[in-house]
């Protein structure tokens, strides 16, 4: 059974509980039906089992090795490019081709690709320092990236936000709900038809209500995948944007648009929603929600460095690179402003 990722609150930190569960089913270990033997060697089979190779699964070790081999060309690879190319290089069986348990529009072997490239997993290519991020969903061999990015200086704190934020009633929310948008097979191309827009408005509204606050690019991704599209082109993006309810409240996190459900708003900190790390990394948690993770430390007069260390432990990050540190500091600033506004 996979372990849960726990946010351990150091002694003296205030919060809803002494220990907060961030992920209901952390994927540091493979699932029961996808366990790899030590050293990532394929499991040994009895002669009877050898007679039926259809049930043999590729291991994450095999997937990681093939990803590294492909990336040895020095180019930047996207998740989609890797998933299109890997089937030509991996011995995929019918068992590998079965529908994934948590992502109904992917196959089981694709879950191993997600795990191999997840910065949140302790044995992923990112955590092992073999691969570096070159943007959202983009990867390159670490040895080709040059020197590490510098960290921000402690003498240059993030400025306090202009907006006035309100505190949440609770600091940990309900488990994050991932939209399950299943459409009849063969209906995917309707998304390009003008007569489908009303239906699309309903679908987009459902995603926002279930997952909001959620980034617009994730809503576009959910909708595209539901319609059998591995990539959302300009037309799909435009149709999804046009389908956003007029009354939907919005805010901006850097260059990403945040969409809020009817029961949330841009001025109130959202309780952190525990979620599987392979569903939603810290990069995909809006700042207004990340801020709730900082509230216990701020109330306990912890330093920014202590709170940043708490964020690192929560998301199992070996070290903070500059973009991640800046995001976390922005979230901390939002939390501080909310507490100060309540005084």
Backbone as numpy.savetxt, mean C-alpha at the origin, in Angstrom:
# Nx Ny Nz CAx CAy CAz Cx Cy Cz
0.29 -19.65 10.06 -0.56 -18.45 10.06 0.32 -17.21 10.06
0.02 -16.26 9.22 0.83 -15.04 9.15 0.62 -14.21 10.38
1.70 -13.54 10.81 1.63 -12.73 12.01 1.02 -11.39 11.72
0.44 -10.76 12.77 -0.07 -9.39 12.63 1.06 -8.41 12.85
1.03 -7.31 12.16 2.00 -6.23 12.36 1.46 -5.37 13.48
2.20 -5.24 14.55 1.73 -4.52 15.72 2.45 -3.21 15.89
1.69 -2.17 16.25 2.28 -0.90 16.64 2.41 -0.95 18.15
3.61 -1.06 18.64 3.82 -1.12 20.09 3.99 0.29 20.63
3.13 0.69 21.54 3.21 2.01 22.13 4.18 1.97 23.30
5.31 2.70 23.24 6.26 2.70 24.34 5.60 3.14 25.64
6.16 2.70 26.73 5.60 3.03 28.04 5.48 4.53 28.21
4.33 4.98 28.65 4.10 6.39 28.86 3.36 7.05 27.72
3.20 6.34 26.61 2.45 6.91 25.48 0.97 6.69 25.75
0.22 7.73 25.48 -1.23 7.62 25.64 -1.82 7.07 24.35
-2.92 6.37 24.47 -3.59 5.88 23.28 -4.78 5.04 23.66
-5.48 4.54 22.65 -6.66 3.74 22.91 -6.31 2.40 23.53
-5.10 1.94 23.30 -4.67 0.66 23.85 -3.16 0.67 23.94
-2.62 -0.24 24.79 -1.17 -0.31 24.92 -0.53 -0.86 23.66
-1.28 -1.57 22.89 -0.75 -2.14 21.67 -1.81 -2.00 20.60
-1.46 -1.38 19.44 -2.42 -1.14 18.39 -2.07 -2.00 17.20
-3.03 -2.71 16.64 -2.78 -3.55 15.49 -2.89 -2.73 14.23
-1.79 -2.67 13.48 -1.79 -1.91 12.24 -2.22 -2.77 11.07
-1.80 -4.01 11.05 -2.18 -4.88 9.93 -2.79 -6.15 10.47
-3.96 -6.50 9.96 -4.66 -7.65 10.47 -4.02 -8.95 10.05
-3.23 -8.94 8.97 -2.62 -10.16 8.48 -1.36 -9.82 7.72
-0.31 -9.45 8.44 0.95 -9.03 7.81 1.49 -10.14 6.95
2.11 -9.76 5.86 2.56 -10.75 4.88 4.06 -10.99 4.92
4.69 -10.77 6.09 6.11 -11.08 6.18 6.34 -12.56 5.91
5.39 -13.43 6.32 5.45 -14.84 6.01 4.45 -15.13 4.90
4.74 -16.14 4.13 3.80 -16.51 3.10 2.59 -17.17 3.73
1.45 -17.16 3.02 0.23 -17.73 3.56 0.36 -19.24 3.64
-0.59 -19.90 4.36 -0.51 -21.33 4.60 -0.46 -22.13 3.30
-1.14 -21.64 2.25 -1.13 -22.38 1.00 -0.01 -21.94 0.08
0.92 -21.15 0.61 1.99 -20.63 -0.23 3.28 -20.53 0.56
3.54 -21.54 1.42 4.72 -21.49 2.26 5.94 -21.96 1.48
7.04 -21.23 1.62 8.30 -21.63 1.01 9.13 -22.36 2.04
9.86 -23.39 1.64 10.73 -24.10 2.55 12.00 -23.30 2.75
12.83 -23.62 3.79 14.05 -22.85 4.04 14.89 -22.72 2.78
15.56 -21.54 2.66 16.41 -21.22 1.52 15.62 -21.10 0.23
14.29 -20.97 0.37 13.43 -20.79 -0.80 13.52 -21.94 -1.80
13.91 -23.15 -1.34 13.95 -24.30 -2.22 12.54 -24.86 -2.36
12.17 -25.39 -3.53 10.86 -25.99 -3.69 10.66 -27.12 -2.68
9.44 -27.26 -2.18 9.14 -28.31 -1.22 9.38 -29.68 -1.86
9.82 -30.65 -1.04 10.05 -31.99 -1.52 8.72 -32.74 -1.65
8.57 -33.52 -2.71 7.34 -34.24 -2.94 7.61 -35.74 -2.90
6.61 -36.47 -2.50 6.70 -37.93 -2.54 6.55 -38.36 -4.00
6.91 -39.61 -4.33 6.75 -40.07 -5.72 5.33 -39.90 -6.22
4.35 -40.13 -5.35 2.96 -39.98 -5.77 2.66 -38.54 -6.12
3.22 -37.61 -5.30 2.98 -36.19 -5.57 3.70 -35.75 -6.84
4.87 -36.37 -7.11 5.61 -36.00 -8.30 4.84 -36.32 -9.57
3.87 -37.22 -9.44 3.09 -37.56 -10.61 2.13 -36.48 -11.03
1.92 -35.51 -10.15 0.98 -34.42 -10.48 1.66 -33.08 -10.26
2.31 -32.58 -11.28 3.04 -31.33 -11.17 2.14 -30.12 -11.30
0.87 -30.35 -11.59 -0.04 -29.22 -11.77 -0.23 -28.42 -10.51
0.01 -29.05 -9.34 -0.20 -28.35 -8.08 1.07 -27.68 -7.56
2.21 -27.86 -8.25 3.46 -27.26 -7.81 3.42 -25.75 -8.01
3.84 -25.01 -6.99 3.84 -23.55 -7.06 5.26 -23.02 -7.12
5.46 -21.93 -7.84 6.77 -21.27 -7.79 6.91 -20.61 -6.43
8.14 -20.47 -5.96 8.38 -19.85 -4.66 8.70 -18.38 -4.83
8.61 -17.64 -3.73 8.96 -16.23 -3.79 10.44 -16.06 -4.10
11.26 -17.01 -3.65 12.68 -16.94 -3.96 12.93 -16.99 -5.47
12.20 -17.87 -6.16 12.32 -17.95 -7.61 11.88 -16.64 -8.27
10.78 -16.09 -7.77 10.26 -14.84 -8.32 11.26 -13.71 -8.12
11.81 -13.61 -6.89 12.79 -12.55 -6.61 14.02 -12.69 -7.51
14.50 -13.91 -7.68 15.69 -14.13 -8.49 15.44 -13.71 -9.95
14.26 -14.01 -10.46 13.95 -13.67 -11.85 13.77 -12.16 -12.01
13.18 -11.50 -10.98 13.04 -10.04 -11.02 14.42 -9.39 -11.08
15.34 -9.86 -10.25 16.69 -9.30 -10.25 17.38 -9.53 -11.59
17.15 -10.70 -12.19 17.77 -10.98 -13.49 17.23 -10.02 -14.55
15.93 -9.77 -14.54 15.35 -8.84 -15.51 15.86 -7.42 -15.29
16.00 -7.03 -14.02 16.43 -5.67 -13.71 17.93 -5.46 -13.95
18.64 -6.54 -14.23 20.08 -6.40 -14.47 20.38 -5.61 -15.74
19.31 -5.29 -16.53 19.53 -4.47 -17.72 19.73 -3.00 -17.39
19.58 -2.65 -16.09 19.81 -1.29 -15.66 18.64 -0.35 -15.86
17.54 -0.87 -16.41 16.38 -0.03 -16.68 15.45 0.04 -15.46
14.56 1.04 -15.48 13.52 1.14 -14.46 12.35 0.27 -14.90
11.88 -0.60 -14.01 10.78 -1.52 -14.31 9.56 -1.16 -13.47
8.40 -1.20 -14.08 7.15 -1.01 -13.34 6.59 -2.37 -12.94
5.68 -2.37 -11.97 5.03 -3.62 -11.57 4.35 -4.28 -12.77
3.66 -3.48 -13.57 2.93 -4.03 -14.72 3.88 -4.66 -15.73
5.01 -4.00 -15.99 5.97 -4.55 -16.95 6.53 -5.89 -16.47
6.83 -5.97 -15.18 7.36 -7.21 -14.63 6.32 -8.33 -14.74
5.07 -8.01 -14.43 4.02 -9.03 -14.47 3.73 -9.49 -15.90
3.95 -8.62 -16.87 3.77 -9.03 -18.26 4.93 -9.91 -18.74
6.14 -9.67 -18.21 7.33 -10.35 -18.70 7.62 -11.65 -17.96
7.36 -11.69 -16.66 7.75 -12.85 -15.84 7.15 -14.18 -16.30
5.91 -14.23 -16.80 5.38 -15.52 -17.24 6.22 -16.20 -18.32
7.00 -15.43 -19.07 7.88 -16.01 -20.09 9.15 -16.61 -19.49
9.37 -16.36 -18.20 10.63 -16.80 -17.58 10.42 -17.69 -16.35
9.20 -17.81 -15.88 8.91 -18.63 -14.71 8.13 -19.88 -15.10
8.39 -21.01 -14.44 7.65 -22.25 -14.73 6.29 -22.24 -14.03
5.38 -21.43 -14.53 4.08 -21.27 -13.88 3.19 -22.49 -14.15
2.58 -22.99 -13.09 1.69 -24.14 -13.20 0.24 -23.68 -13.13
-0.72 -24.55 -13.38 -2.13 -24.18 -13.20 -2.43 -23.67 -11.80
-1.72 -24.19 -10.80 -1.93 -23.71 -9.43 -1.49 -22.26 -9.28
-0.41 -21.89 -9.97 0.05 -20.50 -9.95 -0.94 -19.57 -10.65
-1.67 -20.13 -11.61 -2.58 -19.33 -12.42 -3.96 -19.17 -11.78
-4.17 -19.77 -10.63 -5.45 -19.63 -9.95 -5.65 -18.20 -9.47
-6.90 -17.82 -9.27 -7.23 -16.46 -8.82 -6.65 -16.20 -7.44
-6.05 -15.04 -7.26 -5.47 -14.66 -5.97 -6.55 -14.55 -4.91
-6.17 -14.81 -3.66 -7.14 -14.81 -2.56 -7.65 -13.41 -2.23
-6.77 -12.40 -2.28 -7.16 -11.07 -1.82 -7.29 -10.06 -2.96
-6.79 -10.41 -4.13 -6.92 -9.51 -5.28 -7.55 -10.32 -6.42
-8.87 -10.29 -6.50 -9.58 -11.18 -7.43 -9.25 -10.97 -8.90
-8.59 -9.87 -9.24 -8.26 -9.62 -10.63 -6.79 -9.94 -10.92
-6.15 -10.65 -9.99 -4.78 -11.10 -10.20 -4.70 -12.60 -9.99
-3.60 -13.20 -10.45 -3.35 -14.62 -10.23 -2.42 -14.80 -9.03
-2.38 -16.02 -8.49 -1.63 -16.27 -7.26 -0.15 -15.93 -7.40
0.45 -16.22 -8.56 1.87 -15.93 -8.71 2.13 -14.42 -8.65
1.13 -13.61 -9.03 1.30 -12.16 -8.99 1.39 -11.66 -7.55
0.77 -12.39 -6.61 0.90 -12.02 -5.19 2.36 -12.10 -4.76
3.09 -13.07 -5.29 4.51 -13.20 -4.93 5.31 -12.03 -5.48
4.91 -11.51 -6.63 5.57 -10.32 -7.18 5.30 -9.13 -6.27
4.04 -8.98 -5.84 3.69 -7.89 -4.92 4.51 -7.98 -3.64
4.62 -9.19 -3.10 5.39 -9.38 -1.86 6.87 -9.07 -2.07
7.40 -9.51 -3.21 8.83 -9.31 -3.49 9.18 -7.83 -3.60
8.21 -7.01 -4.01 8.47 -5.58 -4.24 7.86 -4.69 -3.17
7.31 -5.27 -2.11 6.68 -4.48 -1.06 7.73 -3.94 -0.08
7.86 -2.62 0.06 8.83 -2.05 1.00 8.51 -2.40 2.46
7.26 -2.82 2.73 6.83 -3.08 4.10 7.22 -4.47 4.59
7.63 -5.37 3.68 7.95 -6.73 4.08 9.43 -6.88 4.39
9.73 -7.58 5.49 11.10 -7.67 5.96 12.04 -8.38 5.01
11.52 -9.32 4.18 12.41 -10.06 3.28 12.17 -9.70 1.83
11.60 -8.53 1.56 11.39 -8.11 0.18 12.69 -7.60 -0.42
12.70 -7.41 -1.73 13.90 -6.90 -2.40 14.23 -5.49 -1.94
13.22 -4.70 -1.62 13.46 -3.35 -1.10 14.09 -3.41 0.28
13.51 -4.21 1.18 14.02 -4.28 2.55 15.44 -4.84 2.60
15.77 -5.70 1.67 17.11 -6.29 1.62 18.12 -5.38 0.92
17.66 -4.21 0.47 18.56 -3.25 -0.14 18.99 -3.60 -1.55
18.27 -4.53 -2.21 18.65 -4.94 -3.56 17.97 -4.11 -4.63
16.83 -3.53 -4.28 16.04 -2.75 -5.24 15.65 -1.44 -4.59
15.61 -0.38 -5.36 15.20 0.94 -4.88 13.98 1.42 -5.66
13.19 2.26 -5.00 12.03 2.84 -5.67 12.45 4.00 -6.56
11.84 4.08 -7.72 12.07 5.21 -8.62 10.75 5.92 -8.90
9.84 5.87 -7.93 8.51 6.45 -8.07 7.48 5.39 -7.74
6.24 5.79 -7.72 5.16 4.87 -7.36 5.10 3.71 -8.36
5.33 2.48 -7.86 5.26 1.30 -8.70 6.41 1.14 -9.66
7.51 1.88 -9.45 8.68 1.82 -10.33 9.90 1.38 -9.53
10.72 0.50 -10.10 11.83 -0.09 -9.36 13.07 -0.20 -10.24
14.25 -0.18 -9.56 15.53 -0.32 -10.24 16.53 -0.94 -9.28
17.49 -1.67 -9.83 18.52 -2.27 -8.97 19.20 -1.19 -8.14
19.37 -1.45 -6.85 19.93 -0.45 -5.94 21.35 -0.08 -6.33
22.13 -1.00 -6.84 23.53 -0.72 -7.17 23.67 0.27 -8.31
22.57 0.55 -9.00 22.63 1.47 -10.14 22.15 2.86 -9.80
21.82 3.07 -8.51 21.22 4.34 -8.15 22.20 5.34 -7.57
23.42 4.93 -7.31 24.38 5.88 -6.75 24.22 5.99 -5.25
24.56 7.15 -4.69 24.56 7.35 -3.25 23.15 7.47 -2.71
23.02 7.15 -1.43 21.73 7.26 -0.78 21.29 8.71 -0.72
19.96 8.88 -0.69 19.42 10.23 -0.55 19.73 10.77 0.84
20.06 12.03 0.96 20.30 12.59 2.29 19.01 12.71 3.06
19.12 12.61 4.37 17.95 12.81 5.21 17.79 14.30 5.47
16.56 14.67 5.80 16.32 16.07 6.11 17.01 16.44 7.41
17.42 17.66 7.52 18.11 18.12 8.72 17.11 18.39 9.83
17.49 18.07 11.05 16.63 18.35 12.19 16.48 19.85 12.43
17.37 20.64 11.80 17.29 22.09 11.97 16.29 22.73 11.00
15.66 21.88 10.15 14.70 22.40 9.19 13.37 21.68 9.33
12.66 21.93 10.42 11.39 21.23 10.66 10.34 21.63 9.64
9.39 20.73 9.43 8.29 21.03 8.54 7.43 22.12 9.15
7.04 23.09 8.33 6.23 24.20 8.83 4.85 23.71 9.27
4.29 24.39 10.25 2.96 24.05 10.72 1.95 24.30 9.61
0.96 23.42 9.44 -0.02 23.60 8.38 -0.89 24.83 8.62
-1.37 25.41 7.53 -2.23 26.59 7.64 -3.62 26.24 8.14
-4.11 25.06 7.76 -5.47 24.68 8.14 -5.54 24.35 9.63
-6.75 24.44 10.18 -7.00 24.06 11.57 -7.66 22.68 11.56
-7.02 21.73 12.22 -7.50 20.36 12.21 -8.15 20.00 13.54
-9.10 19.07 13.47 -9.79 18.59 14.67 -9.33 17.17 14.99
-9.36 16.82 16.26 -8.95 15.50 16.71 -10.06 14.48 16.45
-9.69 13.23 16.22 -10.70 12.18 16.04 -11.21 11.70 17.40
-12.35 11.04 17.42 -12.87 10.47 18.67 -12.00 9.31 19.12
-11.45 8.56 18.18 -10.58 7.42 18.48 -9.35 7.52 17.60
-8.25 6.94 18.06 -7.00 7.03 17.31 -6.75 5.83 16.41
-7.50 4.76 16.62 -7.41 3.59 15.75 -8.81 3.27 15.25
-8.97 3.18 13.94 -10.28 2.94 13.37 -10.53 1.48 13.08
-11.61 1.22 12.36 -11.93 -0.14 11.97 -10.99 -0.60 10.87
-10.94 -1.90 10.66 -10.05 -2.45 9.65 -10.34 -1.86 8.28
-9.29 -1.58 7.55 -9.44 -0.98 6.22 -10.18 -1.95 5.30
-11.17 -1.44 4.59 -11.96 -2.26 3.68 -11.53 -2.00 2.24
-11.14 -3.06 1.57 -10.68 -2.98 0.18 -11.87 -3.25 -0.73
-12.08 -2.39 -1.72 -13.23 -2.52 -2.62 -13.14 -3.80 -3.44
-14.24 -4.53 -3.47 -14.34 -5.74 -4.28 -15.29 -5.45 -5.43
-14.75 -5.00 -6.53 -15.56 -4.61 -7.68 -15.53 -5.73 -8.72
-16.45 -6.64 -8.60 -16.49 -7.75 -9.55 -17.54 -7.47 -10.61
-17.13 -7.54 -11.87 -18.03 -7.32 -13.00 -18.16 -8.59 -13.80
-19.30 -8.79 -14.47 -19.44 -9.97 -15.33 -18.34 -10.01 -16.38
-17.82 -11.20 -16.65 -16.75 -11.35 -17.62 -17.19 -10.82 -18.99
-16.33 -10.06 -19.60 -16.64 -9.52 -20.92 -17.26 -8.14 -20.89
-17.54 -7.61 -19.68 -18.17 -6.29 -19.58 -17.16 -5.16 -19.45
-15.86 -5.49 -19.42 -14.84 -4.48 -19.13 -14.80 -3.32 -20.09
-15.04 -3.57 -21.38 -14.92 -2.50 -22.37 -16.07 -1.49 -22.32
-17.09 -1.78 -21.51 -18.18 -0.82 -21.39 -17.70 0.50 -20.80
-16.58 0.47 -20.10 -16.08 1.69 -19.47 -15.77 2.78 -20.51
-15.57 2.40 -21.75 -15.28 3.37 -22.80 -16.55 3.94 -23.45
-17.71 3.40 -23.07 -18.97 3.82 -23.70 -19.62 4.95 -22.91
-20.16 5.94 -23.63 -20.81 7.07 -22.97 -22.01 6.63 -22.15
-22.73 5.63 -22.62 -23.92 5.18 -21.90 -23.62 4.48 -20.59
-22.34 4.21 -20.35 -21.93 3.51 -19.12 -21.61 4.47 -17.98
-21.62 5.78 -18.25 -21.14 6.74 -17.27 -21.96 6.71 -15.98
-23.28 6.55 -16.08 -24.11 6.48 -14.88 -23.70 5.32 -13.98
-23.47 4.18 -14.58 -23.02 3.00 -13.83 -21.65 3.26 -13.22
-20.78 3.93 -13.98 -19.45 4.23 -13.48 -19.52 5.18 -12.29
-20.43 6.11 -12.32 -20.60 7.03 -11.18 -20.97 6.26 -9.91
-21.81 5.24 -10.07 -22.17 4.42 -8.92 -20.97 3.65 -8.39
-20.18 3.08 -9.30 -19.00 2.31 -8.90 -17.99 3.20 -8.18
-17.69 4.35 -8.76 -16.73 5.28 -8.15 -17.22 5.74 -6.79
-18.50 6.05 -6.69 -19.07 6.47 -5.41 -18.93 5.39 -4.34
-19.12 4.14 -4.75 -19.00 3.03 -3.80 -17.57 2.89 -3.29
-16.59 3.05 -4.19 -15.19 2.95 -3.77 -14.85 4.05 -2.78
-15.27 5.26 -3.07 -14.97 6.41 -2.19 -15.63 6.23 -0.83
-16.88 5.77 -0.82 -17.58 5.60 0.45 -16.96 4.50 1.29
-16.46 3.45 0.65 -15.87 2.35 1.41 -14.45 2.65 1.84
-13.65 3.26 0.97 -12.23 3.42 1.25 -11.82 4.85 1.63
-12.71 5.82 1.44 -12.34 7.20 1.72 -12.03 7.46 3.19
-11.04 8.34 3.47 -10.27 9.10 2.50 -9.30 8.19 1.72
-9.27 8.40 0.41 -8.47 7.57 -0.47 -7.93 8.44 -1.61
-6.73 8.14 -2.06 -6.15 8.91 -3.15 -6.88 8.61 -4.47
-7.03 9.64 -5.28 -7.71 9.50 -6.56 -7.03 8.45 -7.43
-5.70 8.42 -7.46 -5.03 7.46 -8.33 -5.33 6.02 -7.94
-5.61 5.78 -6.64 -5.97 4.44 -6.21 -7.39 4.09 -6.65
-8.29 5.08 -6.64 -9.65 4.85 -7.13 -9.61 4.49 -8.61
-8.80 5.23 -9.37 -8.64 4.95 -10.80 -8.11 3.53 -11.00
-7.14 3.14 -10.18 -6.55 1.81 -10.28 -7.58 0.73 -9.98
-8.39 0.94 -8.92 -9.42 -0.05 -8.55 -10.40 -0.23 -9.71
-10.86 0.87 -10.27 -11.85 0.82 -11.33 -11.27 0.15 -12.58
-10.04 0.51 -12.93 -9.41 -0.08 -14.12 -9.26 -1.60 -13.95
-8.77 -2.03 -12.79 -8.59 -3.46 -12.55 -9.93 -4.20 -12.60
-10.98 -3.58 -12.05 -12.30 -4.21 -12.05 -12.80 -4.45 -13.46
-12.35 -3.61 -14.37 -12.76 -3.74 -15.77 -11.73 -4.50 -16.61
-10.83 -5.19 -15.92 -9.88 -6.05 -16.61 -8.74 -5.31 -17.27
-8.48 -4.07 -16.86 -7.41 -3.27 -17.45 -6.23 -3.20 -16.47
-5.07 -3.64 -16.91 -3.91 -3.59 -16.04 -3.37 -2.18 -15.89
-3.70 -1.32 -16.83 -3.22 0.06 -16.77 -4.34 1.00 -17.13
-4.45 2.10 -16.41 -5.49 3.09 -16.69 -4.92 4.18 -17.59
-5.37 4.21 -18.82 -4.93 5.24 -19.74 -5.70 6.54 -19.54
-5.44 7.47 -20.44 -6.05 8.80 -20.32 -7.57 8.75 -20.30
-8.17 7.93 -21.17 -9.63 7.89 -21.26 -10.24 7.39 -19.96
-9.69 6.31 -19.40 -10.23 5.78 -18.15 -10.05 6.79 -17.02
-8.88 7.43 -16.95 -8.67 8.43 -15.91 -9.68 9.55 -16.01
-9.91 10.03 -17.21 -10.86 11.13 -17.39 -12.28 10.70 -17.02
-12.66 9.50 -17.37 -14.02 9.02 -17.06 -14.21 8.83 -15.56
-13.19 8.35 -14.88 -13.29 8.18 -13.42 -13.39 9.54 -12.74
-12.57 10.50 -13.18 -12.63 11.84 -12.59 -14.01 12.46 -12.81
-14.56 12.26 -14.00 -15.89 12.81 -14.29 -16.98 12.12 -13.48
-16.70 10.90 -12.99 -17.69 10.14 -12.23 -17.67 10.43 -10.74
-16.70 11.22 -10.27 -16.63 11.54 -8.84 -17.87 12.36 -8.45
-18.56 11.99 -7.38 -19.75 12.74 -6.97 -19.42 14.22 -6.74
-20.30 15.09 -7.16 -20.08 16.53 -7.03 -19.90 16.93 -5.57
-20.63 16.27 -4.68 -20.58 16.63 -3.26 -19.38 16.06 -2.53
-18.56 15.26 -3.22 -17.40 14.64 -2.58 -16.39 15.70 -2.17
-15.99 15.70 -0.89 -15.00 16.66 -0.41 -13.60 16.17 -0.76
-12.71 17.11 -1.00 -11.37 16.78 -1.49 -10.31 17.61 -0.79
-9.08 17.10 -0.81 -7.93 17.85 -0.34 -6.72 17.40 -1.14
-5.61 18.10 -0.96 -4.42 17.81 -1.74 -3.29 17.38 -0.81
-2.68 16.22 -1.08 -1.46 15.77 -0.41 -0.34 15.86 -1.44
0.39 16.94 -1.46 1.41 17.10 -2.49 0.75 17.14 -3.84
1.13 16.20 -4.73 0.53 16.17 -6.06 -0.57 15.12 -6.17
-1.01 14.57 -5.04 -2.06 13.55 -5.05 -3.35 14.10 -4.44
-4.46 13.84 -5.12 -5.77 14.31 -4.66 -6.38 13.27 -3.74
-6.88 13.73 -2.59 -7.54 12.86 -1.62 -9.05 13.05 -1.72
-9.78 11.94 -1.79 -11.23 11.97 -1.87 -11.81 11.45 -0.55
-12.79 12.17 -0.01 -13.35 11.85 1.31 -14.75 11.27 1.18
-15.02 10.28 2.01 -16.37 9.72 2.08 -17.28 10.69 2.81
-18.57 10.39 2.83 -19.54 11.29 3.46 -19.33 11.42 4.96
-18.76 10.40 5.60 -18.57 10.43 7.05 -17.17 10.90 7.44
-16.40 11.46 6.50 -15.09 12.01 6.82 -14.95 13.36 6.15
-13.99 14.16 6.66 -13.81 15.48 6.06 -12.34 15.88 6.16
-11.90 16.80 5.32 -10.47 17.16 5.25 -9.93 17.81 6.51
-10.81 18.32 7.40 -10.34 19.05 8.58 -10.27 18.19 9.84
-10.73 16.95 9.79 -10.72 16.09 10.97 -9.80 14.91 10.75
-8.87 14.71 11.67 -7.94 13.60 11.58 -8.73 12.29 11.58
-8.34 11.40 10.68 -9.04 10.12 10.53 -8.31 9.05 11.34
-9.03 8.27 12.16 -8.38 7.19 12.91 -7.68 6.22 11.96
-6.48 5.85 12.31 -5.71 4.94 11.48 -6.46 3.61 11.31
-6.62 3.19 10.08 -7.35 1.95 9.79 -6.36 0.81 9.55
-6.34 -0.18 10.43 -5.42 -1.31 10.25 -5.66 -1.97 8.90
-4.57 -2.38 8.25 -4.71 -3.00 6.94 -3.52 -3.86 6.62
-3.71 -4.82 5.73 -2.60 -5.64 5.26 -1.59 -4.76 4.55
-0.32 -4.99 4.83 0.73 -4.15 4.23 0.80 -4.31 2.71
0.41 -5.49 2.19 0.47 -5.65 0.74 -0.77 -5.08 0.05
-1.76 -4.66 0.84 -2.91 -3.95 0.27 -2.61 -2.46 0.17
-2.00 -1.93 1.22 -1.86 -0.47 1.30 -0.60 -0.15 2.09
0.42 0.34 1.42 1.64 0.73 2.11 1.45 2.09 2.75
2.43 2.52 3.53 2.33 3.83 4.18 2.23 4.94 3.14
2.77 4.72 1.94 2.69 5.74 0.88 1.25 5.99 0.43
0.39 4.99 0.62 -0.99 5.11 0.17 -1.96 5.46 1.30
-1.42 5.84 2.45 -2.26 6.30 3.56 -2.22 7.82 3.57
-3.36 8.49 3.37 -3.36 9.96 3.35 -2.80 10.55 4.64
-2.23 11.73 4.55 -1.62 12.38 5.71 -2.62 12.58 6.84
-3.86 12.88 6.51 -4.87 13.13 7.53 -5.14 11.88 8.37
-4.80 10.71 7.83 -4.93 9.45 8.56 -3.61 9.07 9.25
-2.49 9.29 8.55 -1.19 9.02 9.18 -1.01 9.84 10.46
-1.61 11.02 10.49 -1.45 11.92 11.64 -1.91 11.27 12.94
-2.91 10.40 12.87 -3.42 9.78 14.11 -2.37 8.91 14.78
-1.42 8.40 13.99 -0.36 7.57 14.56 0.58 8.38 15.44
0.63 9.69 15.21 1.53 10.56 15.99 0.90 11.08 17.27
-0.41 10.99 17.40 -1.09 11.62 18.53 -0.62 11.12 19.91
-0.46 9.80 20.13 0.00 9.36 21.45 1.36 9.93 21.84
2.28 9.98 20.88 3.62 10.50 21.18 3.61 11.98 21.47
2.80 12.73 20.75 2.74 14.18 20.99 2.14 14.46 22.37
1.11 13.72 22.71 0.50 13.91 24.05 1.48 13.57 25.17
2.39 12.64 24.89 3.38 12.24 25.90 4.65 13.07 25.82
4.61 14.16 25.04 5.75 15.08 24.93 6.98 14.42 24.33
6.77 13.44 23.46 7.90 12.81 22.79 8.47 13.75 21.73
9.75 13.61 21.46 10.38 14.44 20.44 9.96 13.96 19.05
10.19 14.81 18.06 9.87 14.42 16.69 10.65 13.19 16.28
11.91 13.10 16.72 12.73 11.93 16.37 12.15 10.66 16.96
11.65 10.74 18.22 11.04 9.57 18.84 9.78 9.15 18.09
9.00 10.13 17.67 7.77 9.81 16.94 8.09 9.23 15.57
9.10 9.78 14.92 9.52 9.22 13.63 10.00 7.78 13.79
10.70 7.51 14.88 11.15 6.14 15.14 9.95 5.22 15.34
8.90 5.75 15.97 7.67 4.98 16.17 7.02 4.66 14.82
7.00 5.64 13.92 6.47 5.41 12.58 7.28 4.31 11.88
8.60 4.38 12.01 9.46 3.39 11.36 9.16 1.98 11.86
9.00 1.86 13.18 8.67 0.55 13.74 7.30 0.07 13.27
6.36 0.99 13.22 4.99 0.63 12.83 4.94 0.05 11.43
5.75 0.62 10.53 5.72 0.18 9.14 6.92 -0.69 8.79
7.68 -1.09 9.80 8.82 -1.98 9.62 9.81 -1.45 8.58
10.17 -0.19 8.73 11.13 0.45 7.84 12.51 0.45 8.49
13.50 -0.08 7.80 14.84 -0.13 8.36 15.42 1.27 8.55
15.11 2.16 7.61 15.55 3.55 7.74 14.62 4.42 6.90
14.61 5.70 7.21 13.73 6.63 6.52 14.50 7.39 5.46
14.05 7.31 4.23 14.61 8.13 3.18 13.92 9.48 3.19
14.53 10.42 2.52 14.06 11.80 2.61 12.58 11.97 2.28
12.07 11.43 1.17 10.65 11.64 0.87 9.72 11.07 1.93
10.08 9.89 2.46 9.24 9.27 3.49 9.30 10.07 4.78
10.50 10.50 5.15 10.64 11.30 6.37 9.82 12.59 6.28
9.88 13.25 5.14 9.11 14.48 4.97 7.61 14.24 5.10
7.13 13.13 4.52 5.70 12.80 4.64 5.32 12.58 6.10
6.13 11.81 6.80 5.83 11.54 8.21 5.87 12.83 9.03
6.82 13.71 8.73 6.89 14.97 9.47 5.67 15.84 9.19
5.15 15.79 7.95 3.92 16.52 7.65 2.76 15.97 8.47
2.68 14.65 8.58 1.62 14.04 9.37 1.73 14.43 10.84
2.97 14.46 11.34 3.19 14.86 12.74 2.77 16.31 12.94
3.08 17.16 11.97 2.70 18.57 12.06 1.18 18.73 12.12
0.47 17.93 11.33 -1.00 17.98 11.37 -1.50 17.56 12.75
-0.92 16.51 13.30 -1.33 16.05 14.63 -1.06 17.10 15.70
0.12 17.75 15.62 0.44 18.80 16.61 -0.55 19.95 16.53
-0.89 20.34 15.30 -1.80 21.48 15.15 -3.17 21.15 15.72
-3.61 19.91 15.56 -4.92 19.51 16.10 -4.91 19.53 17.62
-3.83 19.05 18.23 -3.74 19.05 19.69 -3.65 20.47 20.23
-2.87 21.30 19.56 -2.74 22.70 19.99 -4.07 23.45 19.86
-4.85 23.12 18.85 -6.13 23.78 18.65 -7.14 23.41 19.73
-6.93 22.24 20.37 -7.84 21.79 21.42 -7.50 22.39 22.77
-6.30 22.93 22.90 -5.86 23.48 24.19 -6.58 24.77 24.50
